[in-house]
């Protein structure tokens, strides 16, 4: 169980460290090409949620995030010992939620910096916490699929 919290803590530390580096070393709006026409480090701030929706709704985000963190911790304790992949997924979700929550509490905005252009689409700029959330959701779906398949196989035998 404790390993899940260590994983989540590690991701939060990396998330906060990279955001600190961006804030300290880049001016807002600055963009550094890593792979021209594909990947840039761009100093960006978001006062909303994904894709900038719900701009400035900080009280809403505080409440929702605290509820989400509570639910994740509950499920981590319910299923973490039994389902390793599910536990890892929940640890990543927890890290992502906490990483962006820290930004909202301390900065009143979320620091984003990964900027990708995929073909001609300029994908919304994101950060480590966002990546952790997306990977966590994907792993939850995979774990759910594998669990359903396992249940189906056990009822057929």
C-alpha positions in Angstrom: 0.0 0.0 0.0 2.7 2.5 1.0 4.3 2.0 -2.5 1.3 3.7 -4.1 1.8 6.7 -2.0 5.5 6.8 -2.7 4.7 6.7 -6.4 2.2 9.5 -6.1 4.6 11.6 -4.0 7.4 11.1 -6.5 5.1 12.2 -9.4 3.9 15.3 -7.4 7.6 16.3 -6.6 8.6 16.0 -10.3 5.5 17.9 -11.3 6.1 20.7 -8.9 9.8 20.9 -9.6 9.2 21.1 -13.4 6.6 23.8 -12.9 9.0 25.7 -10.6 11.7 25.5 -13.3 9.3 26.9 -15.9 8.2 29.8 -13.6 11.7 30.6 -12.6 13.5 30.4 -15.9 10.9 31.3 -18.6 8.8 34.4 -19.0 5.0 33.9 -19.6 4.4 33.0 -23.2 8.0 32.1 -24.0 8.3 29.1 -26.2 11.5 27.0 -26.6 11.6 24.7 -29.6 12.7 21.1 -28.7 11.6 19.5 -32.0 10.7 22.3 -34.5 7.0 22.2 -35.7 6.2 19.4 -33.2 7.3 19.9 -29.6 8.0 23.1 -27.6 8.4 24.1 -24.0 6.0 27.0 -23.6 5.4 28.9 -20.4 1.6 29.0 -20.1 -0.9 29.5 -17.3 -4.4 28.1 -17.0 -7.0 29.3 -14.5 -9.5 26.7 -15.6 -9.7 23.0 -16.2 -8.7 21.0 -19.3 -8.7 23.1 -22.5 -9.2 26.2 -20.3 -12.9 25.5 -19.5 -14.4 27.0 -16.3 -11.8 29.8 -16.1 -11.4 31.3 -12.7 -13.8 28.9 -10.8 -11.3 28.3 -8.0 -13.8 27.5 -5.2 -15.4 24.9 -7.5 -12.0 23.4 -8.2 -11.0 23.3 -4.6 -14.2 21.5 -3.6 -14.2 19.1 -6.5 -10.5 18.3 -6.1 -10.9 17.5 -2.4 -13.8 15.2 -3.1 -11.9 13.5 -6.0 -8.8 13.0 -3.8 -11.0 11.5 -1.0 -12.6 9.1 -3.5 -9.3 8.1 -5.0 -7.8 7.4 -1.5 -10.9 5.3 -0.6 -10.7 3.2 -3.8 -6.9 2.9 -3.3 -7.5 1.3 0.1 -10.3 -0.8 -1.2 -8.6 -2.3 -4.2 -4.9 -1.4 -4.1 -3.8 -4.6 -2.4 -5.9 -6.8 -4.6 -5.3 -5.1 -8.0 -1.8 -3.9 -8.6 -2.4 -2.2 -11.9 -5.5 -0.5 -10.5 -3.5 0.7 -7.5 -0.8 2.2 -9.8 -3.6 3.8 -11.8 -5.1 5.3 -8.7 -1.7 6.5 -7.5 -1.2 8.3 -10.8 -4.7 9.9 -10.6 -4.0 11.0 -7.0 -0.6 12.5 -8.0 -2.2 14.4 -10.9 -5.1 15.7 -8.8 -2.7 16.9 -6.0 -0.1 18.4 -8.4 -2.7 20.7 -10.0 -4.4 21.3 -6.7 -1.1 22.7 -5.2 -0.9 25.1 -8.2 -4.4 26.3 -7.7 -3.9 26.8 -4.0 -0.5 28.5 -4.2 -0.6 30.3 -7.5 -4.4 30.6 -8.3 -3.5 29.1 -11.7 -2.0 25.9 -13.1 1.5 26.1 -14.8 1.5 24.3 -18.1 4.5 23.9 -20.5 4.4 20.8 -22.8 3.3 22.1 -26.1 2.7 19.8 -29.1 1.7 20.4 -32.6 0.3 17.3 -34.1 0.1 17.7 -37.9 -1.6 21.1 -37.9 -3.4 20.8 -34.6 -1.8 22.8 -31.7 -2.7 20.5 -28.8 -3.6 22.3 -25.5 -0.5 22.9 -23.4 -0.2 20.6 -20.4 2.1 19.5 -17.5 3.3 16.4 -15.6 0.2 16.3 -13.4 -2.1 16.3 -16.5 0.0 13.5 -18.0 -0.3 11.6 -14.7 -4.1 12.0 -14.8 -4.4 10.8 -18.4 -2.1 7.8 -17.9 -4.0 7.0 -14.7 -7.4 7.0 -16.6 -6.0 4.8 -19.3 -4.6 2.3 -16.8 -8.0 2.3 -14.9 -9.7 1.4 -18.2 -7.1 -1.4 -18.9 -7.4 -2.7 -15.4 -11.2 -2.7 -15.6 -11.1 -4.5 -18.9 -8.7 -7.1 -17.6 -10.8 -7.6 -14.4 -14.0 -8.1 -16.5 -12.2 -10.6 -18.7 -10.9 -12.5 -15.7 -14.4 -12.6 -14.2 -15.8 -13.8 -17.5 -13.2 -16.6 -17.8 -13.7 -17.7 -14.2 -17.5 -18.1 -14.7 -17.0 -20.1 -17.9 -14.8 -22.7 -16.3 
